[in-house]
Amino acid sequence: MFEDEIIFEDDPSGDAIVFEDDADLSGGAFLPDDALFNGMPTFVMLFFVIVIGIFLFSIFKGIGTWSKNEQSPRLSVKAKITGKRTNVHRHGGHTHEHHHSHTSTTYYVTFQFESTDRSEFVVSGREYGMLAEGDEGMLTFQGTRFLDFQRNSSEEHTDA
């Protein structure tokens, strides 16, 4: 016989053909005993643990920030607006044959206090539109939460 020749033998049950060199079927490329498939449940479990961990971390961080702000005193101090900025987030996705996109904007205003310290607060779009750099007045905040800004009405601002 030739070395490359494959010899077929009948399976004792008479149902299938067995290759002479493949009598031990464990460890085949796509069989459950393969190392890739043995590690898959661990990988999937690890993936879900990480995703759930990130989700829970975000929730607890948000609750912690809210709690800290609630425990902080409400302060009203003289302040001047020294900067404004926006951060636009674009979200996109595909549903069947349609492409959907959505944007959200976060508005930030930086205030400088008489002590020359500065703080940046997230404000609503309405507040952002009503405030201008150089405005001076009374800033009211609680922790990291912006509450209100009352512009000094006696001063006239002129832009050069």
C-alpha positions as a printed Julia matrix, in Angstrom:
160×3 Matrix{Float64}:
   0.0    0.0    0.0
   0.96   3.61  -0.46
   1.69   5.81   2.56
  -0.79   8.52   1.49
  -3.6    6.07   0.94
  -6.53   6.34   3.36
  -8.09   3.12   4.49
 -11.77   3.11   5.44
 -13.19   0.63   7.89
 -16.8    0.05   8.72
 -17.91   1.15  12.15
 -18.93  -1.89  14.21
 -22.44  -0.45  14.44
 -22.57  -0.29  10.65
 -23.74   3.35  10.72
 -20.67   5.37   9.81
 -17.24   5.22   8.26
 -14.26   5.67  10.57
 -10.87   6.9    9.38
  -8.12   4.57  10.47
  -5.94   7.31  12.04
  -8.85   9.21  13.63
 -10.26   6.61  15.99
  -9.79   9.01  18.95
 -12.17  11.9   18.18
 -11.36  14.11  21.2
  -9.6   17.39  20.47
 -10.84  17.82  16.89
 -10.96  21.31  15.38
 -14.64  21.94  16.12
 -15.42  19.5   18.87
 -16.41  20.54  22.42
 -13.11  19.3   23.87
 -11.21  21.99  21.95
  -9.38  24.49  24.22
 -11.12  27.45  22.54
 -14.54  26.1   23.42
 -13.47  25.11  26.91
 -12.4   28.71  27.63
 -15.43  30.34  25.98
 -17.82  30.17  28.97
 -15.14  31.74  31.15
 -14.55  34.5   28.61
 -18.27  35.25  28.25
 -18.73  35.28  32.04
 -15.73  37.6   32.47
 -17.08  39.94  29.78
 -20.48  40.2   31.49
 -18.88  40.7   34.92
 -16.8   43.59  33.54
 -19.79  45.21  31.78
 -22.02  44.87  34.85
 -19.15  46.16  37.04
 -18.76  49.3   34.9
 -22.53  49.84  34.95
 -22.72  49.49  38.76
 -19.65  51.72  39.23
 -21.33  54.47  37.17
 -24.54  54.2   39.17
 -22.76  54.32  42.54
 -20.53  57.2   41.41
 -23.62  59.2   40.37
 -25.38  58.46  43.65
 -22.23  59.45  45.55
 -21.98  62.79  43.73
 -25.68  63.48  44.26
 -25.39  62.63  47.98
 -22.3   64.83  48.43
 -24.06  67.74  46.7
 -27.15  67.27  48.88
 -25.01  67.42  52.05
 -23.1   70.51  50.89
 -24.33  73.96  51.94
 -25.9   76.29  49.42
 -23.45  79.11  48.81
 -24.0   82.49  47.18
 -20.8   84.32  46.27
 -19.73  87.18  44.03
 -18.34  85.78  40.8
 -17.4   86.71  37.26
 -17.88  84.53  34.19
 -14.46  83.88  32.69
 -15.25  81.16  30.17
 -17.9   79.15  28.38
 -17.58  75.91  26.46
 -19.66  73.1   25.04
 -19.08  69.39  24.56
 -21.08  67.77  21.76
 -21.57  63.99  21.87
 -22.62  62.24  18.69
 -24.43  58.92  19.0
 -25.12  56.79  15.95
 -26.57  53.42  15.16
 -27.99  51.2   12.48
 -31.44  49.69  12.55
 -32.08  47.41   9.58
 -31.33  49.63   6.59
 -31.65  52.98   8.39
 -28.87  54.98   9.96
 -29.88  56.96  13.04
 -27.77  59.63  14.67
 -28.39  61.73  17.72
 -26.33  64.48  19.29
 -26.38  65.78  22.82
 -24.63  68.89  24.09
 -23.29  69.56  27.56
 -22.84  73.23  28.46
 -20.11  74.44  30.84
 -19.53  77.88  32.38
 -16.4   78.85  34.34
 -16.79  81.32  37.22
 -13.99  83.2   38.99
 -14.5   84.21  42.6
 -13.12  87.27  44.38
 -10.4   85.01  45.83
  -9.31  84.31  42.19
 -10.32  80.64  42.55
 -12.27  79.26  39.62
 -14.98  76.63  39.31
 -16.64  75.17  36.26
 -20.29  74.11  36.37
 -22.58  72.25  34.03
 -25.54  74.48  33.15
 -28.67  74.08  31.05
 -28.74  75.27  27.46
 -31.11  78.07  28.45
 -28.75  79.33  31.18
 -25.77  79.0   28.83
 -27.47  81.21  26.26
 -28.31  83.89  28.81
 -24.79  84.15  30.24
 -21.87  85.99  28.66
 -18.17  86.07  29.43
 -17.39  89.08  31.59
 -20.78  89.06  33.37
 -20.49  89.68  37.09
 -23.02  88.88  39.77
 -24.02  86.43  42.49
 -23.43  82.76  41.84
 -25.46  80.26  43.86
 -24.26  76.66  43.93
 -24.38  73.55  46.09
 -21.31  71.32  45.94
 -20.66  70.8   42.22
 -24.25  71.67  41.26
 -24.97  75.04  39.62
 -28.17  76.59  41.0
 -28.39  80.19  39.78
 -26.5   83.24  38.61
 -27.96  86.72  39.14
 -26.19  89.25  36.97
 -25.44  92.68  38.45
 -28.0   94.93  36.82
 -26.28  98.21  37.65
 -23.23  97.57  35.46
 -23.2   98.24  31.74
 -20.98  95.89  29.76
 -19.42  97.12  26.56
 -17.54  94.83  24.24
 -14.61  96.34  22.39
